[in-house]
Amino acid sequence: MVDFIDVMDHRSFKRFPVCHNGRFFSTGQNAGWRECTIIDVSRKGILIACPLSEKIAVGATVCLEIYVPKQMDPVNAKGTVKWVKETKHAVVSGIELCKLLDEDLVSKLNWRDPSLMAHQLKSS
């Protein structure tokens, strides 16, 4: 998990660490589709990581496409950038969603490849 997330943070909904490819379209100065990685998801928000070259502004409206393995169509979501933090390797942004994701959709986003999980357990 990302090192700067406050583990004592109290949220309305449980957050799940994930790692999905995605892309986002933001309004504002750098409008256009850009690649990102989805690293955390809850019913009310999504945490994304982008290359350092990508700038995303607090307050920007973003449309997200999240590519989940074993799903034919991407998951779509829309929200507002609430905060941005530049780390050593990426720009990480917290997105507050315009509407809550339903629990079934969160379950799909929380999908993990069992073969990757087995590999992680062996290497621990």
N, C-alpha and C positions, 0 to 999 in steps of 0.2 A: 504494500500500500504506500501511497505517497507520504513522505516523511513529515510534511508540514500540516497534515490534517490533525486537528485536535481530537485526541481519543476521548476526551471528556465532553466533546461537543454533544449537545442534546438536540435531537432532531425530531420532527413530527413523524417521520417514517424511517424505517430501517434502510440503511444504505448497504449496497452490495458491491464489493470490488469486482470488476470485470475487465476484459481486455478485448474490445471489438474494434474493427476498422470502421471508420465512418467518414462522413464529410459534412460540412456545414456551409450555409449561405448566410452571410451577415449583411445587415444594412449598414450604411455609413460609408466612410472613406475607402475602405478596402472591400467593397461589395464584390461578391462572386463566390462560387463554390471552391472550398479548400478542404484538403485532407486533414483528418484528425484521428485520434485514438480515444475511444470511450473508456475511461478507467474507473468510473464509479457511477452507480445509478440508484435512485430511489423513486418513489411515486411522484415526488415533487421536484426533483432536480437531477442533473447529470453533470459529471465532472469530465472535462475533455482536456487532452494534451495535444498541442500543435508544435510543429517545428519552431525554433527560435525566430526564423525569418517571417513567421506569420504574426501579424499584430491584430488583436481583437480588442475592441473598446468596451469598457464598462458602460452599460446602458444600451448596447446594441441589441437589436432583435435578431435571433438566429433561428434558422430552420435546420434541423438535423436529419440526416439519413444514417441509420445505424445498421451495419451489416452483421447479422447474427448467423453463425454456422448452422447448417441444416434448415435454414429458412429461405424460401424462394425470394420473397420481397423484403426490402429493407424496412426497418421500423422507422416511422417518421415522428418527429416531435418538434415543437416550437417553444422558444423561451427567450428570456432576457439575461444577458451577461450581468451577473451580480458582482463578481470580483475576478481579477486577473493577477497571477503571480508568475514571474519569470524565474525559472530554476536554472540550474547549470546546463540542463539538456533540453528543456522544453518550456513552452508557455502553457500554463495550466489555468483553466477558466472554469468557474462555477456558473452553471446555467440554471436559473429558476424557471421551471416549465409553466406555460400559460394555463395548462389544465393538467390535473393529476393523471398519471398513467394508471390504467386499471391493473389489478393484481396479476391477471393472466399475462399481460404484456411484460410486467416486471419479471415474472417467472421465466419468460422466454429470454429476456435480456440477461438473466442470471445464469443462463445455460453455460456449462463448461464441458469441454471435450474430455470424456473419461480417460482416454489414452494419455492425454497431457497431465491429468491429475495423477494418474498412476506413476508417470515418469517423475513428477515433482515429489511424490512421496518417497520414491526410491532414492532420489538425490538428496533428501533431507537428512 
